Amino acid sequence: MRIIEIFHSIQGEGPGTGVRTSFVRTARCNLRCRWCDTTYSFGPGRERSIPSILREVARHRTKFVCLTGGEPLLQKDSRTLVAALSARGISTVIETGGSLDVSPYLSLDRVSLSVDVKCPSSGMEGRNRWSNLPRLRGTDTVKFVIGDRADYLYAKRVARRYPGPATIVFQPVWGTDAGRLADWVLKDRLDVRVMLQEHKVLWGDTPGR
C-alpha cells in the first residue's frame, strides 16, 4: 500500500471523537476539495507492506484504527488491511470522500464507514456517489463539511432525501463560525450531530496529530 503516515492520536471527528486511535493515512486522492486540510496526502507516499503496517499499529496498543487519506478506497489492498485488523480484534473506521463504491467494505467485521457528501463550497459536489447512501448501516456515518449557508441548505436537502440508520454529522469547515451552524440546526430542528474537529482544537493544523 502507498502510505503517507501512520501515527497515534485522538480521534478528532465523528461519533468516535476523543477515542485513542491509530491512524493510517494513505497516499493520493481523486478529489480536490477547495478547503482540503491534508493536501500533503496527494503525493505518492511510500510503499508499505501490510505486515509492516500491522506491526506499527500494534506498537500503539489501541483497539481502534482510522484508515484515512487521501482516499483509502483507491488502494487495492485497503480491504485486505482492514480484514487483517479485524482478525486481530481491532475496529476500523474508513474515512472516504464518497466518490467511490463502498459496498466491498460493508461485509467486513469491525469496520464502519465515514462517507462524505461533498457540498458546493468543496467544488466536488458533482462527484458524490449517491448509490452509497442507501447501503449504509447504523454503525456508519454520513458527513457533510459545511462552509456557508449554501452548503447548509444543500446538506439539509440531502439529509432529508436520504433518511437512514447512519449517523449524520454536520461539520463546519475549520475556521468558519461553528456556532452559526449550530444555530441553523437548532432553528430547523434537524436530527443531526454538529461536531468540530477535536484534533484541531487540541493541536491546530499540526500534521500527524
C-alpha positions as CSV (number, residue, x, y, z in Angstrom):
1,M,0.0,0.0,0.0
2,R,1.1,3.6,-0.6
3,I,1.2,5.3,2.8
4,I,1.8,8.9,3.8
5,E,2.0,8.4,7.5
6,I,1.0,6.2,10.4
7,F,0.5,7.9,13.8
8,H,-1.1,7.5,17.2
9,S,-3.5,10.2,18.3
10,I,-7.0,11.0,19.5
11,Q,-9.9,10.6,17.0
12,G,-11.0,14.1,16.2
13,E,-14.1,13.5,14.0
14,G,-17.4,11.6,14.0
15,P,-19.1,9.5,16.7
16,G,-15.7,8.2,17.9
17,T,-14.4,11.6,18.8
18,G,-12.0,11.5,21.8
19,V,-11.0,7.8,21.4
20,R,-7.3,6.9,21.4
21,T,-6.7,5.7,17.8
22,S,-4.0,4.6,15.4
23,F,-4.2,6.5,12.1
24,V,-3.1,5.0,8.8
25,R,-3.1,7.8,6.1
26,T,-3.0,6.5,2.6
27,A,-1.5,8.4,-0.4
28,R,-3.3,10.0,-3.3
29,C,-6.8,11.4,-3.7
30,N,-9.1,11.5,-6.7
31,L,-10.8,14.7,-5.4
32,R,-9.5,18.3,-4.9
33,C,-11.8,19.9,-2.3
34,R,-11.1,23.7,-2.1
35,W,-10.9,23.6,1.7
36,C,-8.8,20.4,2.0
37,D,-6.6,20.4,5.1
38,T,-4.5,17.4,4.1
39,T,-3.1,18.3,0.7
40,Y,0.2,16.7,1.7
41,S,-1.6,13.4,1.2
42,F,-1.9,14.0,-2.6
43,G,1.7,12.7,-3.1
44,P,2.8,9.2,-3.9
45,G,3.8,8.3,-0.3
46,R,5.9,5.2,0.1
47,E,5.1,1.6,-0.4
48,R,4.4,-0.3,2.8
49,S,3.6,-4.0,3.2
50,I,0.5,-5.0,5.2
51,P,2.6,-6.9,7.8
52,S,4.8,-3.7,8.4
53,I,1.6,-1.6,8.8
54,L,0.2,-4.1,11.3
55,R,3.4,-4.2,13.3
56,E,3.5,-0.4,13.6
57,V,-0.2,-0.2,14.6
58,A,0.4,-2.9,17.2
59,R,3.1,-0.7,18.9
60,H,0.3,1.8,19.6
61,R,-1.6,-0.7,21.7
62,T,-5.0,0.6,20.7
63,K,-8.2,-1.2,19.8
64,F,-9.1,1.3,17.1
65,V,-7.8,2.3,13.7
66,C,-8.8,5.1,11.4
67,L,-8.0,4.4,7.7
68,T,-7.9,7.8,6.1
69,G,-6.3,9.7,3.3
70,G,-6.1,10.9,0.7
71,E,-8.7,8.4,-0.5
72,P,-8.1,5.0,1.1
73,L,-10.5,3.3,-1.3
74,L,-8.0,4.0,-4.1
75,Q,-5.6,1.5,-2.5
76,K,-6.3,-2.0,-3.8
77,D,-5.1,-3.6,-0.5
78,S,-7.3,-1.5,1.8
79,R,-9.8,-4.3,2.2
80,T,-7.1,-6.8,3.0
81,L,-5.7,-4.5,5.6
82,V,-8.9,-3.8,7.5
83,A,-9.8,-7.6,7.3
84,A,-6.4,-8.3,8.9
85,L,-7.0,-5.7,11.6
86,S,-10.4,-7.2,12.3
87,A,-8.9,-10.6,12.7
88,R,-6.7,-9.1,15.5
89,G,-9.7,-7.7,17.3
90,I,-9.2,-4.1,16.1
91,S,-12.1,-2.0,14.9
92,T,-11.6,0.3,11.9
93,V,-13.4,3.4,10.7
94,I,-12.7,4.1,7.0
95,E,-12.9,7.8,6.1
96,T,-13.8,8.1,2.4
97,G,-14.6,11.1,0.2
98,G,-17.8,9.5,-1.0
99,S,-17.0,9.3,-4.7
100,L,-16.1,5.6,-4.8
101,D,-18.1,2.4,-4.2
102,V,-18.2,1.4,-0.5
103,S,-20.0,-1.9,-1.0
104,P,-16.9,-4.1,-0.8
105,Y,-16.3,-3.0,2.8
106,L,-19.9,-3.5,4.1
107,S,-19.5,-7.2,4.8
108,L,-16.3,-6.9,6.9
109,D,-16.5,-7.4,10.7
110,R,-15.5,-4.5,13.0
111,V,-15.5,-2.0,10.1
112,S,-17.5,1.2,9.9
113,L,-17.6,3.8,7.2
114,S,-17.5,7.6,7.4
115,V,-18.7,8.7,4.0
116,D,-18.5,12.3,2.9
117,V,-21.2,14.1,0.9
118,K,-19.4,16.9,-0.8
119,C,-21.2,20.3,-0.5
120,P,-20.9,23.1,-3.1
121,S,-18.1,25.0,-1.4
122,S,-15.9,22.0,-1.9
123,G,-16.2,22.3,-5.7
124,M,-16.6,18.5,-5.8
125,E,-20.4,18.1,-5.3
126,G,-20.6,16.7,-8.8
127,R,-18.6,13.7,-7.7
128,N,-20.9,12.4,-5.0
129,R,-21.8,8.7,-5.5
130,W,-25.4,8.7,-4.4
131,S,-25.8,4.9,-4.5
132,N,-23.6,4.6,-1.4
133,L,-26.0,6.3,0.9
134,P,-28.9,3.8,1.0
135,R,-26.4,1.0,1.7
136,L,-25.1,2.5,4.9
137,R,-25.8,0.9,8.3
138,G,-26.4,2.2,11.8
139,T,-22.7,1.8,12.5
140,D,-21.8,4.2,9.7
141,T,-21.6,7.9,9.4
142,V,-22.6,10.4,6.6
143,K,-20.5,13.6,7.0
144,F,-21.2,17.0,5.5
145,V,-18.4,19.5,5.7
146,I,-20.2,22.9,5.7
147,G,-18.6,26.2,4.8
148,D,-21.5,28.6,4.3
149,R,-25.3,28.9,4.2
150,A,-25.5,27.4,0.7
151,D,-23.7,24.3,1.9
152,Y,-26.0,24.1,4.9
153,L,-29.2,24.2,2.7
154,Y,-27.7,21.7,0.3
155,A,-26.8,19.3,3.2
156,K,-30.3,19.7,4.7
157,R,-31.9,18.7,1.4
158,V,-29.7,15.7,1.0
159,A,-30.2,14.6,4.6
160,R,-34.0,14.7,4.2
161,R,-33.9,12.9,0.9
162,Y,-31.8,10.1,2.2
163,P,-33.1,9.1,5.6
164,G,-31.5,6.0,7.0
165,P,-29.9,4.4,10.0
166,A,-26.4,6.0,9.5
167,T,-25.4,8.9,11.9
168,I,-25.5,12.3,10.1
169,V,-22.8,14.7,11.0
170,F,-22.6,18.4,10.1
171,Q,-19.1,19.6,10.5
172,P,-18.0,23.2,9.9
173,V,-15.1,24.0,7.6
174,W,-12.3,24.7,10.1
175,G,-12.1,28.5,10.7
176,T,-15.7,29.2,9.9
177,D,-18.4,30.1,12.5
178,A,-19.4,26.8,14.2
179,G,-21.9,28.5,16.4
180,R,-23.7,29.8,13.4
181,L,-24.0,26.3,12.0
182,A,-25.3,25.1,15.3
183,D,-27.9,27.9,15.4
184,W,-29.2,26.9,11.9
185,V,-29.6,23.3,13.0
186,L,-31.4,24.3,16.1
187,K,-33.7,26.6,14.3
188,D,-34.6,23.9,11.7
189,R,-34.8,21.2,14.4
190,L,-32.6,18.8,12.4
191,D,-31.8,15.4,13.9
192,V,-28.1,15.6,13.0
193,R,-24.9,16.0,15.1
194,V,-22.9,19.2,14.9
195,M,-19.3,18.3,15.5
196,L,-16.0,20.0,15.4
197,Q,-12.5,18.6,14.6
198,E,-11.3,17.9,18.1
199,H,-7.7,17.3,17.0
200,K,-7.5,20.8,15.6
201,V,-8.9,22.2,18.9
202,L,-6.1,20.4,20.7
203,W,-3.2,20.9,18.3
204,G,-4.2,23.2,15.4
205,D,-3.1,22.1,11.9
206,T,-0.1,20.1,13.0
207,P,0.3,17.1,10.6
208,G,0.3,13.7,12.3
209,R,-1.8,14.8,15.2
